[in-house]
Amino acid sequence: MSPTPKYKVDVVIVGAGLSGMILGIELKKRLGLHSFTIYEKQTDVGGTWRDNYYPGCACDVPSHWYSLSTELNPNWTHKFSSQPEIQQYWKNVYQKHNLVANTQLDSTFVSAKWIEKTQGYECLFKRTSTGEEFTVKCNVLVSCIGGFSTPLDKPHGMKGIEDFKGPKFHSARWNYDVDLSGKRVGVIGNGCSATQFIPIISEDKSTEVINFSRSPSWFAPRPQKAYSETTKAIFRNVPGVMRLYRDFIAATSDARYLVWMLKLSPVRHYVEEYMAAYIRKTAPKKYADFLVPSYPFGCKRVIMDPGYLECLHRSNVELVTDGIDTITENGIRGKSGKEYEFDVLILGTGFDVSEVGLGINVTGRNGKTITDRWLAQNGPEAYLGTSISGYPNFYTVLGPNVASGTASVVYSTEAQVNYIIQMIEPMTKYGVKSFECKMDAERGYNKEIQAKLKETVWNGGCTSYYKLGDKVIATYPGTTTEFWWRTRKPVWENFTQRGGERSVALRNRLNQIAKGLAALAALLYVRRKGWKNIQRDVVLFLLMRYQDVMGAVQAIRG
C-alpha cells in the first residue's frame, strides 16, 4: 500500500520516454504522490523507441536486461528485440500504471526559471501543434529527455548539407514516403543505426547504397536467438528462473567492464584479436584493413553486428572511405576530389550529446541557464549525473557521465530514479522546501570520475559521442553495480536544505550514530556473556516458542 504524503509536492517531468515513465511509476508507488505531470512534446510516449523506427531498428542489449526490474516480461520473442516489440512493452507498462492520467502530450518544454521566494520553478511550455504557450509552477523539475533526443542532422564541420536537392533525412526521422527502389542512396556514417538499416534497404537489389565512413567501429558478433514457446512458458511459470536469467545477463555485462580498463591490456588485446578475426572473416577482403580499428576496443560504441559486414559482399553496396569535403546539389565531393552522385541522402550521424543536446533551458539561482553553465565548464557535468549546484530541486536522468558502454541504460535509470525519489521524500514527509547540491561536492565528484576516465579506453584516442573535445561526458568509469551502490542513498551532507520540520542531514547522522551504538552494545553483550551461552539461550528460546505453537495447534485440532 502506497503512503499518503503529508505535504503536497508538485513535480514536473519533461519527457515521456523510459526514464519519465519509471519516475512516474515510482512517485506513485513509493511516495503515494499523484501531483506530478509528465510533459511530452510528441503525441505518443516511448522516447527513443518512438522516434527511431527505421528499417531494422533493434536494441543491442539483451531484452531481459533492457526491461524494468519490477516488470519482467516472459514473452520477449528474441534475445535482442526489435523496435516495435520494445515500444509495445513500454506502452504496456505505461498503460498498466495509468500514467496517462498524469501525462500531457503535445507539450514542448521551452524554459524554466527558479523562483527563490516560492522555492520552486516557473516553467514555460507550448503546444507542439499550435505554438500556444502556457505556464506551469512546480516544486521539483526533472529532465527526462535523455541523451538520444536531439538528432545530429547537421554534423559539425559538414559543409553543404542544405545544398543537396534530393530527399534527405536523419535515421531517427525516417521518411517512409521516400521510395528507395531503383535509387542511388548515400548513407553517411556506419555506427549502430546505419549498420542496422543498410542490410535491410540493400535487400532490394535495385537500391544502390553508397556508405560513407569517416572512421571504423569495432564489431562483435550478435548472438541472436528466438525464444521457444517452452522457454517462455518456463519464464512464466517457474518462480525465479526469469529473474535468475536476467541477473546472469547483468553479471556478465558488468564483468565486461574489465575490457574497458586500460591497465588490463592483456585481456583487451585478446578481445581485440578475436574481434579483428571476426571482422576479417566476415567482411570483404578489400575493406578489411579499413574496418579493423587501430584504436582500443570500446573507445567508440561497439556494434553488435546485425549483418552489416556480410551485406558489404552485395554488388549493390559500396563502402567509401574517402573523407567528405562537401555535400553538393547532386551528392558528395570527397576529399580526393571525386564526385559521388546519388538520389537520396540518409544521415546515420548519431545524436547531439553536447551541452546543447543534453542541456535544458533552465535558469537557476545564479541567473544562468544550464547550457551556459556547461559551456563555461567545457562540457556537461553533474553530481552523480543527477544534481547540479545552483539549481535547487532540479534533477536530470541519464545526464552527464551516466551511460555505460557495457550494460543496460534501464538499470542506470532505475538507480537514478531511486536516488531522486529519496530526495523528494523529505519534501512530502517533513515539508522541506528545497535541496541544492553543494558546489564542492559536485566539483569533487567530477574531478574524481574524470581522473578515473583517463584510465579507460574512452580516452583511447578515437573520436566518439562519448567525448566533447578531450573530455568524456557520456560514460561512467565503472560498472553499473558500482553506480547503483553510489546512488543507493543520498549523502545529505552534500546538499543545502531549506525549510522543513527537521534537518534531514542531522537526522541521518543521528540514525548512523544510533546504529553504531547498537552494534557496539551487541558486541559488548557477546563479549560479556560468551558466544556459547548466547547460542544455548537462542536454542532454548526457539524450543519454548515451538512448544507454544504446537500447544496452540493441538488446541485448535481438539
N, C-alpha and C positions, 0 to 999 in steps of 0.2 A: 504494500500500500504506500502510495506517494505521500510525503509530508505536506503540511499546509504552511506556506510561507507566512511568517509573522509580519513582514514588511513587504510592500509591493515594490517590485523592481521591473522596470520596463527595459527590455532588451531588443535591440535592432541587429539582425543578422543580414549581411549583404552577400547574397548568392545562395541559390538553392541547388548547389551541387552536392557531392558526397559529404563534405565537411559541414555544410549548412544543415543537412538532414540529420547527421549524427548529433550535432549540438542541440538541435530542436528536440530530438528524442530524449536526450539526457536531461535537459532542462525540465521536461515533463516528469520523467521517471524518478530522478534523484532529488529534485528540489520541489516538485509539485508546482512548478512555475508555468503558467499559461500566458503570462503577459509579455509574450515575445512575438515578433513578426519577422518572417523571412522575406526579404525583398529580392525578387528575381527579374532581371531585365528582359528575359525571353518569355515566351508563352507556355513553356513547359519546364520541368525540372530535370536534373541529371548532370548539369555541368559539362565536363569534357566529354562524357559519353553521349550527351545530347548533341553536342556541336560537331564531334568527329564521327562522321558516318560515311566516310569514303570507302570505296570497294576494298574488302579485305581487312577492314579495321578490326583489331583484336587486342587483347591485353597480353603483355609478355610476362606477367606474374601469374602463377597458378590460381585458378578460380577459387579454390577453397581457402586460399590465403588472402585473396583480394575480395574479401567479404567481411561484413560486420561480425565481430566476435559473439554478439548476442543474437545474431540472425543467421546461423549456419544454414546452408542450402544443400540438401542431399541430391537435388535434381540437376546440378550442373551437368551439361552434356559432354563437355570436353575438359581436359586438364587446363588448356588455355582457351578461354571463351571469347566469342566474337562480340562485337559492339551491340547488336540487337539484344542478345541474351543478358549482357551486363546491364544495359539500360533498363530492361524489363525488371531485373532483380531489384534495382534501386527504386524503381517506381512502385514495385510491390511493397518494399519497406516503407516508403513514403506514405502510401495509402493505408497500410496496416496501422501505423501510428497516428493516423488522422492529422498529418501535418498540413493538409490542405486548409484546415481551419485557421492556421497561423501563417499563411503564405499570401503574399500579394505579387502576382505575376505582372508582366508588362510594366515593371517599375525599375528604372535605371538610376543608380546612385550617382549623384552629381557632386556633393560635397558635404562636409560636416565640420562643425566648429564647437570647441569646448567652451562651455559657459561656466565660469568659475562660481558665480553666485548660486546657481542651481546644482552645481556639481554633476553636470550631465552634458549631453551633446544635442545640438540642434542640427538635424540632417535635412538636406535638400535632395528631393528625388524628382524625376519627371517620368511621365507616361511615355514609354518607348514608342508607342504607335502614334501619339498625338503631340508629344512635346509639352503637354500641360505639366506645370511644376506644382509640387506640394511639399509641405514641411512636416517633419516628424520629430518629436522630442523623445529622448531616451536617457536612461541612467548608464547603460552599458552598450557599447558598439563593438561588433565583432566582424572582421573582414574574413569572409569565406570564399574569396574569389579564386584562390588557388594560383598555381604557377603557370597553368596552361589555359589561360583565359584570353590572352591577347596574341593572336597570330602575328608572326613576324612577316607580314606581307610586303614590307618594304625594307628588305635586309640592308643593314648599314654598309655603305660603300658600293652598293649595286646601282650602277648608273643606267638610266633609260627605261626604268620599269614602267613608266607611264607611256612610253612611245610605242609599245607593241600594239598592233592594230587588231589582232585576233582575240578570241576569248581567252581570258586569263583568270585564275582563281587560286586561292590557297587551299591546301588539302583539308584544312579544318572548316572550310566553307565550300565544300564540294558542290559543283553545279551539274546536276544530273540532266539538265536541259541541253547540255552540250553533248552531242553525239560524237564519240571518238572514232567510230568506224570509218575506215578509209582515210584517216587523218594522220598527219605527222605531228606527234605530241612531244614537246620539250618539257622535261621534268628537271627542276633544279633541286639538288640535294639527294642524298641516299642514306638518310637517317631512318629512324623507326617507322615513320609514316610512309615515306616514299618506297621503302623496301617491302611494305605490305601491299600497296596498291599497284605497283609496277607489275608484279607477277599476274595480277588479275586482269588489268586492262590490256596486257600484251597477249592474253589468251586468244584474242581476236587477231588473227594473222594479218588482217587488213589495217590494223593500227600499228604504225611505226613509232617506237618510243626511243627518243634520244635523251639519255640520262646524264646530266652534268654533275660531276662530283668534284668538289674542291679538295677534299681530303678523305682518306678511307676510314672505315669504322671496323672495330673488332666484331666478328660474327661468332656466334656459338650455335650449335645445333639445337633446335627446339624439339624436345621430346613430347610432341603432341600425341594425344591418345583420346579415344572416345570411352566414356564410362558406360559399361554394360548395365542392363536393367538389374542384373543380380547385384552388382556393386552398389547401385543406387538404392536398392532395397535394403542392403546391409547398412548403408549410411542412415537410412530412415528408421530402421527397426532395432538395430543392435546398439544399446546405450554406450556412449563413449568412443565408438570406433571413428566416427567422423571427426570428433574433437581431437583424438589422438593423431589422425592423419594430418589434420591441419597443423597441429603442434610440430609434427615431424617436418613438414614443409618449412615451417617458421624457423626451426632449429638449423636445418641445413642451409637456409637462406642467410641466416646470421653468421654461420660458420664461414661462408664465402668471403666475409669481410677481411679475412686473413690475406686474401689475394690483393686487396686494395692497399695494404700497408707496404710502403717502400722498403722497410728494413727486412721484410720476409721475401727477399728477391728469389731465393731458390724455388719457393712454392709458386711464385708468379711466373717465373721462367718456364717451369714445367707446364703450366696452364697455357702460356703463350705458344709454346711449341706445339701443343695439342691443337689449339685453335688455328694456328697458322697452317698446320697439316690439313685441317678440315677445309679451310678456305681454298687451299691449292688443289685439293682433291675434288671439290665441288664446282668451283668456278672455271671458266675457260682459261687456258694457259696464257693467252695473250693479255689477260687482265690481272693475273695472279700477283705479279710483282707490285702493282699499284695497290691491290686490295689488301695486302698484308701490311698493317700499320707498322711504323718504326717507333711509335710512342708506346708507353706501357699499357698493358691490358687494363681496361677500366677507367682510363683517363677521360675518354668520352663514354657516353652511354653505350653499353654493349648491346648489340642487336641479336635477339633470338631469331635466327634465320627462318622466315616464313616461306622460303622457296625462292628468294631473290637471287642467290648465287646460281642456282640451277637455271633460272629463267634467262640469265645472261647468255646461255647457249642458243637462244632462239634467234632466228635470222632477222626478226623484226625488232630486236632490242640492241641498242648500241650504248656502250658506256664511254662517255667523253671526259677525259681528264685534263683537257685544255682549260686553263683558267678563263673566267668570264671577264672580258674587257668592258663590254656594254651590251645592253639589250637594245635591239633595233626594231624598226617597224615590222620586220618580217621574221625576226628570230634573235640570234645571239651572235655577236662577234667575239671570237676567242682572243686571248692574249697573243696567240700565234698569228693573228690577222685573218684566220679562216672564218668564213661566214657559215652559220648553221641556220637553215631556214625551216620553219615548221608552222603549223596552222593553229595550234593550241598551246598555251603555256600554263603549266601547273607548278605551283610553288610548294615544295616539301621542305620549307626552310625553318620549321620549328616555331617556337614561341618566344616572346619577349619576357625574360625573367630579370630584367634590369630594374633599377629604381623606378623607372617609368612603368614597366609592365607589372611589377609586383606591387608598386605603390598605390595608394588610395588617397584621394584628395581630402585628407583630414587635417584640420588645423588644431594644434594642441595648445597647451597652457602658455607656451612661449610665443605664440602667434605665427609659427612656421608650420608649413604642411609637411607631411611625412616624406613626400617626394623630394622637397627642398632639403630636408634634413639628410636624407640618404645620398643626395647628390654631393652635399658638403662632406660626407663621410667616405666618398669614393665607393659607394655601393651600399646595398641594404644591410642592416644589422638589427638584431632584436635580442632580448634576453630570452633564452630558450626558444628562440624563433617565434615567440608568442607576445611578449610585452615590450613596450618602448618607453623609455624615460621621457617625461614631458607630455605624455599622452595618457592621462588617468583613465581607467575603466575602458581602455581600448585594447583589444586583443586581435591577433591575426593567426589564422590557422593555415598551415603549410606556408609559413613565412620564410624568412631567410634561414639558410643552413638547417633545414629540417629533413629534406629528401634523403633517400638512401639509394645508392647505386646497386644494392643487392637484395632489397626486401620490398614489402608491401607498404605503399603510402597510406593505406587504410589503417594499418596498425599505428603508424606515427600520428595520424589524425586522431585516433581514439585516445592516444596518450595525451595529446594537446587538449582535447575536449575535456578529459578528466581533470586536467590542471585548471582550465577555465571555470569549470563547474565549482571547484573548490574555492576559486577566487570570488565567485558570485555568491556562494552560500552564506558568508558572514553578512552580506548585504540584506539577505532575506531573513536571517536569524536575529541579528543584532543591530540592524539599522545603519550599518556602515555606509557612508556616502561615497567614498572612493578609495581606491588603491592605486598608487603610482609607483612604478619601478624606479628604484634609485639609480642615478647615473653611474655611480661607482660599480654597482652590481652588473649593469649592462656592459660597461666597458671591460670589466674584469672577465666576464664570461666570454665576450667576443675575442679578447686577447688570447684567452686560453684555447678556444677552438681554432682560431687562425694558426696558432703555433702547432697544434696537432694536425691541421690540414696540410701543413707543409711536409709532413711525413707520410702523406698518402699519394696515390697515383693521380689524384685530381690536380696535383701540381707537377704532373709529369711531362709538361712541355707541349701539350696539344691545345687546340682551340675548341672550346665547347660552351654550351649554355650554362654549364656549372660555374663558369667564371665570368667576371667582369674585369677585363684587364688581367692583372696578376692576382686578383682577389677571388677566392672561391666563395660564392654567395648562395649556392643552392643546397649543398650537401652537408650532412652531419658527420664529423670524424669519429665514427664509432658504430656499433651495432644498434639495431632498433631496440633491443632489450636494454642496452645502456641508456638510450634516450628515454625509454619508458621509466627506468629507475630514477632518472634525474627529474622527470616531470610527475612522479607519482604523488608528491605533495609539495605545496609551496614552501619556500623558506621565507617566512613572513618578515623577518628582519631586513629582507631586501626590498621591502615596499614601505612607502609612506602611507599611513592610514589617516583618513579624515572622517570624523563623525563616528557614531556607533556607541552602543551601551558599554562596550569594553574594548580594550586593546587586544586584538587577535594575536599579535606577536607575543605580548605578555602572557596571555592565556596559554599559548602553545609552549612557551618556555616553562611555565609552572607545571604543565602536564608532563613535560620531559623530566623535570626535577622530581615530580611525584613518582613517575615510573622508575627513575633511578633509585629513589629511596626504597621503593617496594622491592626492587631487585636486590638491593643491599640487605634489606631486612630478611628476605628469603635466604640469602647466602649465610647470614649470621645465624639464622634459625637452624639451618642444616649443620653448620659447624658445631653449634652448641648441643644439638640433640643427637647428631650422628645419623649417617645415611641409612644404616641397617635398622635403627629404631624407627625411622620415618617409613621405611618400606613395610615393617611389621604393622605400624598403625594404619597404613593405607589398606593393607590386606584385611585387617580386622574390620575396618570401616566398610569395605566392599562386601564382606561376608554378612555383616549386620543388615546392610541395605538389601542384600539378596534374600535374607530370611524375611524381612519386612514385606518385600514384593511377593514372595511365594505365599506368605500368610494371607495377603490380600487376594491373590489368585484363587487359593483354596476356598476362601470365604465366599467369593463370587460364584465358584462352581457349586458350593454347598447350597 
